[in-house]
Amino acid sequence: MKSVRSHVLFAFLAALGAGTLSLGCGGGGSSGGGGTTTPTNTGTPGSGAPPANNTPTGGTAPTSLVGVGSAFWHLNDDVNNPNLKTHTTAEAQMASEVLTLVNQQRAANGLGPLSLDVEAERAAKAHAEDMVGRGYFSHSTPEGWSPSTRMTMTGGSGFSQVGENIAFGYPTAQAVMDGWMNSSGHRANILNTSYTHIGIGVDEVGPHWVQVFLRRP
């Protein structure tokens, strides 16, 4: 599927120019300021503990999400497939490296680490796939679904704040982290003392990178 989606995005990337590096930060769908949003329906706490091997996994969408969201969130680009897309081995390694670098930056600034969150990672991966599949770059989908909305739509619950960083064109985890840390809004998200959890989504086309930050009570 990667080769097919590469062709879908080709014109989009070409129009922006070879080697283009782009960043975005925000919360609740804002692409401007690295803010946060407070959901109105937080539900019950989800799976906030990192997997035993600390390797991000995409997970399976709840049955109630069949037919919901973008087709590009779902396996085989089929919105009626109950399985959401997961990282390839290479993408999982890239996401794991970002997590390590995030917590290194937080430690260097006297902050505690963020826990890897399965639900946040699932939403982040879905958004990375969707931006590639539909050829856009924004915190809001063409329908206007914000980071908080996408968390809920992909089965997330139990969070009180959401923030998001996005980027594409940075070839490595170190490069994208350097870009984010050199941008005040993105840096503020990474070093935000309110956040407790993070999920990282990667699509190797671009590559596209998504960080979803959560506060869990």
N, C-alpha and C positions, 0 to 999 in steps of 0.2 A: 504493500500500500504506500510505502514511502515514495517510490518512484512516481506513482500516479499523482500523489499530492505535491510532489516537487514541480510537476508540470502545471498544476493548478495555480501554484504560487509564483511561477517563473516571471510572469508579466509584472506582478506586484513588486517583486524584488528588483527587477531590471529597471523599473520606473524610478525607484529610489536610488539606483546607482550601485555599482559594484563596491563592496566593502563598506556599505553604509552601516553605521552603528546607531541604534536608537534605544532610548530609555523611556520609561513611563513609570510614574509612581502615584499612588492614591489609595483611597478607600471609598467603598460604596459607589464606584464607577467614575470618580473624578480622575482625570488624567493629569491634573495640574499640581497637586500639592502634597502628596504623601500623608493624607489624613486617615482617619479611622471612621468607622460607622458602627452604630449600635443596633443590632437586629431587634425587631419587635417580637419575634417568636424564637426564643433560644432553645426550646425543647429540653431534652435531657443530655447530659454529657456523652459525647461519642468516644471513639477509640483514640485517646490522646497520647497513649504511651507509644514510644518508638518500637518497631519490631525488634526481636531479640538480636538479629544480625545487623540492625541499624541500616538496612537497605530499603529505600523507599519502594512501596508497591502501590499499584493503582487501585486495586480492589474491585469488587463487583457492585454494581448499582443495585439498590433495593428494587424489588419487583415493582413497586409503585412508580418507579421512574421509567419504566418501559414506555416509549412513545413521548418522552418529555425531553426538552432541551434540543440541542443541535445534533444532527446525525453524526457530526464529526467527533462528538464526545464518545460515541459508541463503537464497539468493535465492528469492523467491516463497513464503517460509515452507514450503519443501519440503525435508525432511531428505535426500532422495535427489538433490537438485540439487548438483552438484559445486562450484558457485560460492557463496562466502560473500558476504554483503551488503557493499557499499562505501558510502562517504560520498556524499551529494549534494554539489553544488557549494557550497551554503551551509554544510553540515556540515564539509566539508573546510576552508573558510575559518575556521570557528570552532576547529577542531582546530589549524590552523596558528597562530592567534593565541595559543592556550594554550601551544604549544611556545615561541613567542617570549617570552612572559611568564615561563615557567619558567626559561629560560636567562638572562633579565634578572635574575631574583631570585638565581639562582646566582652570576652575575657580581658582583652587588652584595654578596654574602657571600664573595667571594674564591674561588669554586669554578668549575671548568671546566664547559662546556656538556654537556648530554646529547645524544647522537646520536639522531635519529629512527630507530626500528626498525620495519621492515615487519611482522615477526612479532608484536611487542608491540601494534602498532596494530591488526592483524587480530583479536587476542584482545580488545582493548579495545572495538572496534566491535561484535564479536559479543556481548559482555556488555551493552553499552548497549542493543542491539536486543532481547536476551532479557529484560532487566528491564522494558522497555516492553511487549513482546509478552505476557509472562506476569504483569505487574502486581505485581512485588515490588521490593524495594530492599535489596540485601545483597551482601556479597562472595562468599557461597556461593549457588549455585543451589538450587532446591528439591530436587535430587538430592544436593546436598552437594559439587558440583564447585567447588574452590577456584581462586584466580587461577593458581596453579602448574599445577593439573590442566588448566584451560582453555587455558593456553599450549600444553601438550603436545597436547591434543585438537584444537586448531586448526592443528597442524603446526609449532609452535615447538620449537626445540632449541638447545643450546649455551649455555644460561644457567645461572648458579650461584646467583642470588638473584632473588626476585620480590617486589615490593611493589605496592600498589594504593590509589588514592584514587578515590572515587566521589562524585557529587553530583547533585541534580536541583533544578529550580526557579530556578536562577540564569540570567538571560536572556542574559548575554554572557560572553565569555571573561574579561574584566576582573573581572566580578562574582564568577564562580566562583573565580578565582584569589585575590581578596581574601578570600573565605570560607575557602579552604584555608589561606592564609597566616596567618589569624587563629586557626587551630586548631592546637594544638601537635603533634598526631599527624600531620596532613596536611603541615604545614610541615616536620616532620622527614623525611618521605618526599621532598619536593621538594628539600630541602637535604642529603640523605644523600650522604656522600662515597663510599659503596660503589657506588652505581649509576652505570652508564655509558651506558645507553640508556633510551629512553622511547617508548611508543606511546600515542596519545590517540584515544579513541573517543567519538563524539557521536551522539546521536539527538535530532533537533530537537523531538520530542515531550517536553515537560517544561520545558526540555530536560534530557536525561540526559547526564552527563559521566563518563568513565572515564579515569584515567591508569594505565597499567601500566608500572612501573619494572623494569628488569633490570640485573643485573651480568653482563657477558659477560667471560670470562677473557681 
